[in-house]
Amino acid sequence: MHRLRVNWRVSLRLLGGVLKWLAVPLAIPLVVAVIDGDPLVPFLAPIAVTLAAGVGLEQLETEKNMYTREAYLMVSLSWLCVGLVGAIPFVLAGNGLLAAPSNAIFESMSGITTTGATIIDDFGAHSRSILLWRQVIQWLGGLGILVLAISILSQLSVGGAQLMETESQTQDVQKLTPKIAGTARLIWRLYAGITLLATGGLFALGVAGIAPGMDLFNAVSHAMTAVATAGFSPQPDSVGAFAPAAQWLLVPFMFIGATNFILLYFFVNGDWGRPLRNEEFRFYLALVVGASVLMTLLLLVDADVATGGLEETVRLATFQIVSLLTTTGFATVDFNTWSPAAKHLLFACMFLGGMAGSTTCSIKLLRWLIVLKAFRRDLFTTIHPEAITPVRLSGTAVDEATIRDIYAYTLLSLVIFALATLVVVIDSARVGLELSEFEAMSAAAATFFNIGPAFGIAGPFNSYSPFSTVTKAAMTLLMYVGRIEIIPVAVLFTRSFWQS
Amino acid sequence: MNVLIVGAGQVGESIAADLAPSHDVTVVDQRSDRTEELTYGYDVLTVTGDGTDIDVLEEAGIESAEMVIASTDDDETNIVVCSTAAALSEALTIARIKHTKYLETWERADRVFGVDYMVCTNLLTARSIGRVVGLPAAIDVDPFAGGRVQMAEFEISEQCPIVDQTVQEADRYDSLTFAAVIRDDEVIVPDGSTVITAGDRVVVIGSPESVHNFADGLDPDHGAGADEEVAIFGGSEIGYHVARLLSERGFGPRLIEQDPDRARELAEELPAAQIMESDATDMEFLEREHIDEADVVVAALESDEKNLLVSLLARRLGADRTIAVIDTPAYVDLFEAVGVDVAINPRVVVAEEITRLTQSDKTENVALIESDKAEVIEIEVDADSVLAGRPIQESIADLPAGVVIGAITRKTEFVTPRGDTEIQPGDHVVLFVGAAAIEETTAAL
């Protein structure tokens, strides 16, 4: 027996800290349950479980320092455990499809990974407190639960930056303060502030009578999942349930949610020009505008869609593009009925994602930009083999090792997407579920890239419940792996991770 | 003035030679053969010993020194000498520095190390290369009066349109003065009827525009400016700074460096330059990258021999002009004779700069022509100067032969000197002075 080289006690003890604190967000739907007179057990039980497990794990005696392996283990375990704890209220509430544990875990994992793919097809069967819990876990998952944890866990002196890098897969976390916990706290405060702003805006529209039905519950719910680019909605027809003004208001908040938060921090602190000096941001803006314009044109030539005038067409196009490109997953229309061209444009947007260092998922524009630039560079060096031309991003040269990693990651993502499609197709055929290839591909992409709605049976106003249990389990895994960007989970399955 | 020079290498010796006639100069060097040579060659006191040793410095009279020049080949030694001098005396300290990192520290950290002036060899060399690159056919360019006046030396080839013209015919530019013609090592002060022949070198002084126009006229096939193709061989510090300075002026130079790590480093720091990783003598590479079409090739490799080789190779392939960095002073003339168009010796450049700093307040700026055949100096005219308040045709008679008034700047304006131009106190005057007349001239001014 080889000696174990991972100090798993460190990871578990820190996991204890995360679980312990999970009791706090669980108290939010508990308050609503008290007000509405709903059963309290669905929330009291997980609070007890998570507190007991958290405090218990914290008793592990071990040294404090955490290194790369411990960080990977901690990241993988945290997302998994929070996902499992998050499913407890759904099971205990026992309503509708969510009563089945596999469905509850799917829903919870879809929540914490900010995917937004839902099992629910009977929204009326669930209490407000359960629906709110879906929104809360998405908000927690938005910026990454570990970024939150770092800002709370003061004992994490060494290894905090490592954790943040491991979770967000950025090569170097730009520290805003000397202590990583300070940086994490600043970012979370900003995140909370933006969410509050979105809530205020939506609620004001509701109170003013511009957006009927936008009460405080809906304002909070949609603000949280817009800024988190997550996409759950307590409404069966998503944001389509609200007036155009509310739909328009959510567009900039989804856009901001998928913008790098360090950049937002500087912007909020008076450095107005900073985003425009950032090449990735310009790329992001150009893609969003370009895709929206293209989509508007595609919808204008489609007589079935362009029925409500230019404003409606532009709104339909912009909202769905921003929603899918930022990996949010809201919808204001059942885009299943759109033309194949329009649907394929939306499908292509699923592979993009917003900026690195934001709440977005998918491959992310930083990687695409570097892939494009590196390719252009490689074309140049084909003609001039001796030329040394670093790939530059906003003027800074990008390390060759980073470029290699990014190529590898992008390729790996596409391979996993292809394999996932295969699993969905084969398993659906096994259970006799009728599914087109495009539907299978879109469902695989929508879960792996944490988008949410797909096309066809898993469309924006439908649910993932028709898929077989095996497919749903596979999708749960895809959402999990996709959110923490493959590597932290993948390394756990290598021999060298556990042994020296 | 008591001047203490530490380091009697080429730079120290050249400064000592310049200062000895009018100052009390003491020279310290570790090598006795050097100090001996100086004792016999010049009117200076020498001390043999380590310049960072306090005993040696005291023996050399550091307490009474008014100026300390640290000019050894070692940056750290020079800094220590200046720091020691600053602690022991009130002397003005000048340190010769090779690497720009110390210059950056010194500039940013409020003139640290007890150094009053820092003279950076690599940067100065790169600047003088940069100045030559902009002007076709120029072999030396120096700025005066804060850049409002330029002195330039050109080599006249057979293709030049002004060959066989008189100076009067060739001087078609308003604010330009023909200061000298150098023919077979002899300096001729030209008058209007002097005929220019192929192989001459001419020294002109004037406004930067007129010097540029003159340069363009010499080589009408090639427009001067940023569309010139420049290839730099060697990513040394000099090569780096040349590329950087040219990039700032809008050129897109190519820089060829052999070492992969250094090439990558350069590529990251110089976004506007194209870095290539290759051996400078790889013929296939040179042909593939069309070095033959380069307007200027700069050789800044680590050895003189390699620089010569690359220059000749580039020349043979068809490059228009070659500039080589040459460390060994004896090679300068030799290399120019075998076909390097411009040979630049960093030590000469730095000695020039230090001499400039040591000049009395009146003389502000000096450029040496052909090492020592003549000087171009800039002075600020005060009321008791022979030049003040008189037309030039009168005052020139009171100056020795071999003096030419090249340009005048009044406040920020350029004034073209003509016979009837009256020089006023406060004017800056740029003069060309033959070697023989230097002492007499500076005294009269």
Interface residues (C-beta under 8 A of the other chain):
Chain A: H384 E386 A387 I388 T389 P390 R392 G395 A397
Chain B: I256 P260 A263 R264 L266 A267 E268 P271 Q274 I275 M276 E277 S278 F285 E289
